[in-house]
Amino acid sequence: MPGVSVRGLSHEKRRQLAVNLTRVLALYRSILDAYIIEFFTDSLWDTLPSSWQEALDGLKPPQLATLLLGMPREGEEIRYRSVWPLTLLALKSTACALAFTRTPGFQTPSEFLENPSQSSRLAAPFRKHVKPKKQHEIRRLGEVRRRLELVKKLSDLTGCTQVVDVGSGQGHLSRFMSLGLGLMVKSLEGNPRLVERAQRLDQELLQALDKMEKRHPKVVQRASRHSPHHIVQWVSPTALCDELLLPLEAPCQGSTRLLLTGLHACGDLSVSLLRHFCCCSEVVALASVGCCYMKLSEPGSYPLSQWVTGLPGHELPYRLREGACHALEDYAKRLQKAGPGLQAHCFRAALETVIRRACPELRRPGVQGIPRVHELKIEEYVQQGLQRVGLDPQLPLDLAALWAQQAQGNRVVAFFSLALLLAPLVETLILLDRLLYLQEQGFYAELLPIFSPELSPRNLVLVATKTPLGQAFSVLETEDN
């Protein structure tokens, strides 16, 4: 999906982009604010202009992927069956033009061409216990074109003596940076069980590397024999963390220079990294990928910049931030395949109508996952859903009404696709606010789309330094051959 590249945008153009985003989001707020499970209870289809309804009604999922989301199959031409209203075409064009591009400098991760579950770019010990998505992320965050490493190169350019991986989880990235790239790494994780698991995996990896070195002493040479130093530590979004600043060993030059990194730091944690970077003289570089925007504290974690704070309509309620976490590229693929799983939203919306009739005060209750939805009849799904929310599954059902709602399944998918088309604009505003915040503090920051969005939807890496680095990061967006 095309979009605007952060690189090359002047400070003034970034500020103007924020202005445009707040205006567009305010214009289409009703679509973004809607909950798809209220499609029938709130008559969401009727909230769309009649000309939009006429254009979208009857479109099959693959047509929605091609015509609305602009993601056709390879080699497929975009052909409209009728003349679309200019307002709908304007929405589509605006959504594409204002969102940060999520397309990296490569089309398909070549590391998975031979085996979709095993990255060919990571040695076998580094792949153990790591899902393909995570393999791709730690590999891309570590390696770029000509074997330069994003984190290592950033560390070298800024003279860092230590990398601090915040929200490190099971330590997959920390292990790769430490044992694979030879960096001095401290990892902070608030969950003691995950820290214990990370330490066990460290020992497994060390043993595996020892065996490989004995078998192939001239081929296998690990970068470091030092495991990452794992610490149980919560990092507060409001208070500075002293543990983060403690050096693992005395620096050679008499001062500690830290690089902070966080791979999908959840909610306020990603903002904590920014605040530590700005407030701590020891922290000289940052490489962070945020996620779970709906968990941001508002106000407090958004907006951060004075510029966005002063813009009318900058507010992003929970529903908008939650929608920004959806995977646009993945959903477009599901639309192209037109599988039966697409009916899940329609079934859940139909269930909501039954819940409201049975218990009017119960609105949008969480429904635990119902397995194999695509194999169920709609009445079977509703009965299981009623049981999961504590209502009588044997309530009498209006089958004719349920079947009529099921017949509107493509409308449900079309409305959800409209919201998904706008969702990247919300993420763009959140990330743009962070860029502007760093610039207002006198620092230098860029956003690099270095992950494949099909594998990792939150694929924009925020890179920041306290000294200008010019075009030093221009090679980081492409994949090595």
VENLINSUL-V474026 format. One record per residue. N is the residue number from 1. RES is the residue in one small letter. SS is DSSP state (H for helix, E for strand, C for the rest). PHI is phi in degrees with one decimal (999 if undefined). NEAR is the number of other C-alpha atoms within 10 Angstrom. Layout:
# VENLINSUL-V474026
N_RES_SS_PHI_NEAR / N_RES_SS_PHI_NEAR
This chain:
# VENLINSUL-V474026
1_m_C_999_16 / 2_p_C_-66.7_16 / 3_g_C_-177.3_17 / 4_v_E_-100.3_16 / 5_s_C_-88.8_18 / 6_v_C_-65.8_19 / 7_r_C_-63.5_13 / 8_g_C_93.3_10 / 9_l_C_-82.1_13 / 10_s_C_-69.7_10 / 11_h_H_-59.6_13 / 12_e_H_-66.2_9 / 13_k_H_-68.7_12 / 14_r_H_-66.2_17 / 15_r_H_-65.7_18 / 16_q_H_-66.3_11 / 17_l_H_-61.1_19 / 18_a_H_-62.2_23 / 19_v_H_-60.5_19 / 20_n_H_-63.9_15 / 21_l_H_-64.6_23 / 22_t_H_-64.0_20 / 23_r_H_-67.0_16 / 24_v_H_-67.7_17 / 25_l_H_-64.2_23 / 26_a_H_-66.9_16 / 27_l_H_-65.9_11 / 28_y_C_-110.2_13 / 29_r_H_-58.6_16 / 30_s_H_-63.2_13 / 31_i_H_-72.3_20 / 32_l_H_-70.3_25 / 33_d_H_-75.8_16 / 34_a_C_-72.5_18 / 35_y_C_-98.7_16 / 36_i_H_-64.4_21 / 37_i_H_-71.6_22 / 38_e_H_-101.5_20 / 39_f_C_-56.5_24 / 40_f_C_-89.6_19 / 41_t_C_-65.4_15 / 42_d_C_-108.2_14 / 43_s_C_48.5_10 / 44_l_H_-62.6_19 / 45_w_H_-60.7_18 / 46_d_H_-72.8_11 / 47_t_H_-78.7_11 / 48_l_C_-81.4_14 / 49_p_C_-57.0_12 / 50_s_H_-59.1_12 / 51_s_H_-68.7_14 / 52_w_H_-68.9_16 / 53_q_H_-57.1_16 / 54_e_H_-64.3_14 / 55_a_H_-71.9_16 / 56_l_H_-91.2_21 / 57_d_C_-63.7_14 / 58_g_C_90.2_15 / 59_l_C_-69.4_17 / 60_k_C_-83.3_17 / 61_p_H_-50.9_23 / 62_p_H_-60.2_19 / 63_q_H_-68.4_23 / 64_l_H_-64.2_23 / 65_a_H_-61.3_26 / 66_t_H_-79.3_20 / 67_l_H_-82.3_20 / 68_l_H_-91.7_23 / 69_l_C_-83.3_23 / 70_g_C_68.3_18 / 71_m_C_-125.1_22 / 72_p_C_-74.5_20 / 73_r_C_-64.6_14 / 74_e_C_-59.1_6 / 75_g_C_85.7_6 / 76_e_C_-82.9_9 / 77_e_C_-88.5_10 / 78_i_C_-89.9_14 / 79_r_C_-128.3_9 / 80_y_C_-82.7_12 / 81_r_C_-78.0_10 / 82_s_C_-151.4_8 / 83_v_C_-77.8_8 / 84_w_C_-79.5_14 / 85_p_C_-61.9_14 / 86_l_H_-60.7_11 / 87_t_H_-65.4_12 / 88_l_H_-73.1_17 / 89_l_H_-63.6_15 / 90_a_H_-65.3_11 / 91_l_H_-59.7_17 / 92_k_H_-60.9_18 / 93_s_H_-64.5_15 / 94_t_H_-66.5_18 / 95_a_H_-60.9_23 / 96_c_H_-72.1_21 / 97_a_H_-78.0_16 / 98_l_H_-98.7_22 / 99_a_C_-79.7_25 / 100_f_E_-61.1_25 / 101_t_C_-63.3_20 / 102_r_C_-107.9_23 / 103_t_C_-92.5_21 / 104_p_C_-75.8_19 / 105_g_E_-80.6_17 / 106_f_C_-151.7_15 / 107_q_C_-89.3_11 / 108_t_C_-123.8_14 / 109_p_C_-58.3_16 / 110_s_H_-64.3_16 / 111_e_H_-67.7_17 / 112_f_H_-110.8_15 / 113_l_C_-66.0_12 / 114_e_C_-84.9_10 / 115_n_C_-141.6_11 / 116_p_C_-66.8_12 / 117_s_C_-111.9_15 / 118_q_C_-133.1_21 / 119_s_C_-70.4_24 / 120_s_C_-74.6_17 / 121_r_C_-92.5_16 / 122_l_C_-110.3_17 / 123_a_C_-62.6_13 / 124_a_H_-51.7_14 / 125_p_H_-62.1_15 / 126_f_H_-77.5_23 / 127_r_H_-89.8_21 / 128_k_C_-63.0_14 / 129_h_C_69.2_12 / 130_v_C_-115.4_16 / 131_k_C_-69.7_12 / 132_p_H_-52.5_17 / 133_k_H_-56.8_17 / 134_k_H_-71.5_18 / 135_q_H_-56.4_25 / 136_h_H_-62.8_25 / 137_e_H_-67.7_20 / 138_i_H_-70.6_21 / 139_r_H_-68.4_21 / 140_r_H_-69.6_23 / 141_l_H_-69.5_25 / 142_g_H_-92.5_20 / 143_e_C_-116.0_22 / 144_v_C_-138.2_21 / 145_r_H_-54.1_15 / 146_r_H_61.6_12 / 147_r_H_64.5_11 / 148_l_C_-77.2_15 / 149_e_C_-108.6_20 / 150_l_H_-57.1_23 / 151_v_H_-66.8_24 / 152_k_H_-67.5_20 / 153_k_H_-63.1_17 / 154_l_H_-62.0_23 / 155_s_H_-62.8_22 / 156_d_H_-65.7_12 / 157_l_H_-64.1_14 / 158_t_H_-102.6_20 / 159_g_C_68.1_15 / 160_c_C_-71.9_23 / 161_t_C_-101.7_23 / 162_q_E_-159.9_23 / 163_v_E_-104.1_28 / 164_v_E_-115.8_24 / 165_d_E_-95.0_28 / 166_v_E_-96.5_28 / 167_g_C_69.1_24 / 168_s_C_-77.7_27 / 169_g_C_59.8_24 / 170_q_C_-84.3_24 / 171_g_C_82.0_26 / 172_h_H_-62.0_20 / 173_l_H_-67.5_26 / 174_s_H_-60.2_32 / 175_r_H_-63.1_28 / 176_f_H_-65.6_23 / 177_m_H_-67.0_27 / 178_s_H_-81.4_22 / 179_l_H_-82.6_23 / 180_g_H_-93.5_20 / 181_l_C_-109.7_18 / 182_g_C_79.1_17 / 183_l_C_-89.2_24 / 184_m_C_-81.2_22 / 185_v_E_-125.5_27 / 186_k_E_-113.5_24 / 187_s_E_-117.2_28 / 188_l_E_-111.1_25 / 189_e_E_-143.9_22 / 190_g_C_-78.6_16 / 191_n_C_-93.2_16 / 192_p_H_-62.5_14 / 193_r_H_-66.1_12 / 194_l_H_-68.3_17 / 195_v_H_-64.9_23 / 196_e_H_-61.9_17 / 197_r_H_-62.8_13 / 198_a_H_-61.7_24 / 199_q_H_-65.9_19 / 200_r_H_-64.7_12 / 201_l_H_-66.5_19 / 202_d_H_-57.4_22 / 203_q_H_-65.8_12 / 204_e_H_-61.0_14 / 205_l_H_-66.5_20 / 206_l_H_-60.2_18 / 207_q_H_-65.3_13 / 208_a_H_-64.7_14 / 209_l_H_-67.4_21 / 210_d_H_-60.5_17 / 211_k_H_-63.9_13 / 212_m_H_-65.2_17 / 213_e_H_-67.3_15 / 214_k_H_-68.8_10 / 215_r_H_-75.7_11 / 216_h_C_-133.5_11 / 217_p_C_-62.3_11 / 218_k_C_-88.9_8 / 219_v_C_-102.0_9 / 220_v_C_-94.8_15 / 221_q_C_-134.0_13 / 222_r_C_-71.4_16 / 223_a_C_-74.5_14 / 224_s_C_-153.3_14 / 225_r_C_-103.5_13 / 226_h_C_-98.1_15 / 227_s_C_-72.7_23 / 228_p_C_-63.1_25 / 229_h_E_-93.7_20 / 230_h_E_-90.8_24 / 231_i_E_-134.2_19 / 232_v_E_-80.3_17 / 233_q_C_-159.4_18 / 234_w_C_-84.0_15 / 235_v_C_-109.0_22 / 236_s_C_-75.9_13 / 237_p_C_-74.7_21 / 238_t_C_-114.9_14 / 239_a_C_-116.2_10 / 240_l_C_-72.4_16 / 241_c_C_-100.4_16 / 242_d_H_-64.5_8 / 243_e_H_-60.0_14 / 244_l_H_-60.1_21 / 245_l_H_-89.8_18 / 246_l_C_-72.1_14 / 247_p_C_-74.5_19 / 248_l_C_-74.1_13 / 249_e_C_-151.4_10 / 250_a_C_-63.6_11 / 251_p_C_-67.3_13 / 252_c_C_-64.0_8 / 253_q_C_-95.6_8 / 254_g_C_84.4_7 / 255_s_C_-142.6_12 / 256_t_C_-92.3_21 / 257_r_C_-124.4_22 / 258_l_E_-107.8_27 / 259_l_E_-114.5_26 / 260_l_E_-92.9_27 / 261_t_E_-140.1_28 / 262_g_E_-150.6_25 / 263_l_E_-91.1_24 / 264_h_E_59.5_22 / 265_a_E_-67.2_22 / 266_c_E_-78.9_18 / 267_g_C_53.5_18 / 268_d_H_-66.2_25 / 269_l_H_-62.1_25 / 270_s_H_-65.0_25 / 271_v_H_-72.1_24 / 272_s_H_-58.6_21 / 273_l_H_-61.0_24 / 274_l_H_-62.4_23 / 275_r_H_-67.9_18 / 276_h_H_-63.7_23 / 277_f_H_-60.3_23 / 278_c_H_-74.3_22 / 279_c_H_-93.6_11 / 280_c_C_-104.7_14 / 281_s_C_-65.0_13 / 282_e_C_-70.9_18 / 283_v_E_-88.7_25 / 284_v_E_-113.5_24 / 285_a_E_-152.2_28 / 286_l_E_-145.3_27 / 287_a_E_-137.3_25 / 288_s_E_-138.1_24 / 289_v_E_-121.6_20 / 290_g_E_-87.7_22 / 291_c_E_-162.6_22 / 292_c_C_51.1_20 / 293_y_H_-63.0_24 / 294_m_H_-67.1_20 / 295_k_H_-90.8_15 / 296_l_C_-68.4_22 / 297_s_C_-80.4_15 / 298_e_C_-127.0_15 / 299_p_C_-77.6_11 / 300_g_C_131.8_12 / 301_s_C_-105.6_22 / 302_y_C_-154.3_22 / 303_p_C_-78.4_24 / 304_l_C_-103.0_22 / 305_s_C_-82.3_19 / 306_q_H_-64.9_12 / 307_w_H_-64.9_15 / 308_v_H_-66.5_24 / 309_t_H_-58.8_15 / 310_g_C_-84.6_11 / 311_l_C_-87.7_13 / 312_p_C_-66.4_11 / 313_g_C_80.2_17 / 314_h_C_-78.9_20 / 315_e_C_-62.4_17 / 316_l_C_-127.2_23 / 317_p_C_-61.8_12 / 318_y_H_-51.9_16 / 319_r_H_-60.5_13 / 320_l_H_-67.7_24 / 321_r_H_-68.8_21 / 322_e_H_-67.4_19 / 323_g_H_-64.0_23 / 324_a_C_-67.5_27 / 325_c_C_-91.8_19 / 326_h_C_-71.8_17 / 327_a_C_-98.2_18 / 328_l_H_-62.7_23 / 329_e_H_-65.4_21 / 330_d_H_-65.4_14 / 331_y_H_-67.1_17 / 332_a_H_-61.0_25 / 333_k_H_-64.5_17 / 334_r_H_-64.2_17 / 335_l_H_-63.5_23 / 336_q_H_-63.4_18 / 337_k_H_-78.3_13 / 338_a_C_51.7_16 / 339_g_C_-76.1_11 / 340_p_H_-65.1_11 / 341_g_H_-63.2_13 / 342_l_H_-66.0_20 / 343_q_H_-78.2_20 / 344_a_H_-59.3_20 / 345_h_H_-62.8_18 / 346_c_H_-65.2_25 / 347_f_H_-61.4_25 / 348_r_H_-66.8_20 / 349_a_H_-65.5_25 / 350_a_H_-66.1_26 / 351_l_H_-59.8_26 / 352_e_H_-61.2_24 / 353_t_H_-64.8_22 / 354_v_H_-68.5_21 / 355_i_H_-60.7_21 / 356_r_H_-65.1_14 / 357_r_H_-68.6_10 / 358_a_H_-78.2_14 / 359_c_C_-148.5_11 / 360_p_C_-55.2_10 / 361_e_C_-79.1_9 / 362_l_C_-91.9_12 / 363_r_C_-123.1_12 / 364_r_C_51.6_15 / 365_p_C_-69.5_10 / 366_g_C_-70.0_9 / 367_v_C_-113.7_15 / 368_q_C_-57.9_10 / 369_g_C_-49.8_9 / 370_i_C_-97.7_13 / 371_p_C_-69.6_9 / 372_r_C_52.9_10 / 373_v_H_-57.4_17 / 374_h_H_-65.7_16 / 375_e_H_-97.5_11 / 376_l_C_-96.5_13 / 377_k_C_-75.5_12 / 378_i_H_-61.2_22 / 379_e_H_-69.5_17 / 380_e_H_-67.3_12 / 381_y_H_-61.2_21 / 382_v_H_-61.8_26 / 383_q_H_-62.7_19 / 384_q_H_-66.8_18 / 385_g_H_-64.6_25 / 386_l_H_-59.1_20 / 387_q_H_-64.0_13 / 388_r_H_-70.2_17 / 389_v_C_-101.2_15 / 390_g_C_84.3_9 / 391_l_C_-107.2_15 / 392_d_C_-68.0_14 / 393_p_C_-69.1_16 / 394_q_C_-97.4_11 / 395_l_C_-56.7_12 / 396_p_C_-63.3_9 / 397_l_C_-110.2_13 / 398_d_C_-87.8_10 / 399_l_H_-62.3_11 / 400_a_H_-61.2_9 / 401_a_H_-67.5_12 / 402_l_H_-64.2_18 / 403_w_H_-66.8_14 / 404_a_H_-66.2_11 / 405_q_H_-68.7_19 / 406_q_H_-61.0_19 / 407_a_C_-66.3_12 / 408_q_C_-95.9_16 / 409_g_H_-55.5_19 / 410_n_H_-67.9_20 / 411_r_H_-66.5_23 / 412_v_H_-60.0_25 / 413_v_H_-63.4_21 / 414_a_H_-64.0_23 / 415_f_H_-65.2_20 / 416_f_H_-63.0_19 / 417_s_H_-65.3_21 / 418_l_H_-60.9_19 / 419_a_H_-63.7_23 / 420_l_H_-68.5_23 / 421_l_H_-62.0_22 / 422_l_H_-86.5_28 / 423_a_H_-56.3_24 / 424_p_H_-60.3_25 / 425_l_H_-67.3_25 / 426_v_H_-67.7_23 / 427_e_H_-60.7_22 / 428_t_H_-59.9_21 / 429_l_H_-64.9_26 / 430_i_H_-62.5_22 / 431_l_H_-71.4_20 / 432_l_H_-64.0_25 / 433_d_H_-58.1_23 / 434_r_H_-68.7_22 / 435_l_H_-61.2_26 / 436_l_H_-65.1_23 / 437_y_H_-60.2_21 / 438_l_H_-64.8_23 / 439_q_H_-66.6_15 / 440_e_H_-64.2_14 / 441_q_C_-83.4_12 / 442_g_C_90.2_13 / 443_f_C_-107.3_19 / 444_y_E_-123.3_19 / 445_a_E_-146.3_25 / 446_e_E_-139.4_20 / 447_l_E_-116.9_23 / 448_l_E_-120.0_27 / 449_p_E_-84.4_22 / 450_i_C_-102.9_24 / 451_f_C_-101.5_29 / 452_s_C_-73.4_24 / 453_p_C_-64.4_20 / 454_e_C_-67.4_19 / 455_l_C_-91.8_19 / 456_s_C_-135.8_19 / 457_p_C_-57.1_18 / 458_r_C_-88.3_23 / 459_n_C_-111.8_24 / 460_l_E_-96.4_26 / 461_v_E_-97.1_24 / 462_l_E_-86.8_21 / 463_v_E_-113.2_22 / 464_a_E_-136.6_27 / 465_t_E_-138.8_23 / 466_k_C_-99.0_19 / 467_t_C_-130.6_14 / 468_p_C_-66.4_12 / 469_l_C_-117.0_14 / 470_g_C_59.2_8 / 471_q_C_-96.5_8 / 472_a_C_-61.0_11 / 473_f_C_-99.1_15 / 474_s_H_-65.1_10 / 475_v_H_-85.2_15 / 476_l_H_-77.4_23 / 477_e_H_-86.9_21 / 478_t_E_-105.7_19 / 479_e_C_-104.1_21 / 480_d_C_-69.9_16 / 481_n_C_-86.0_9
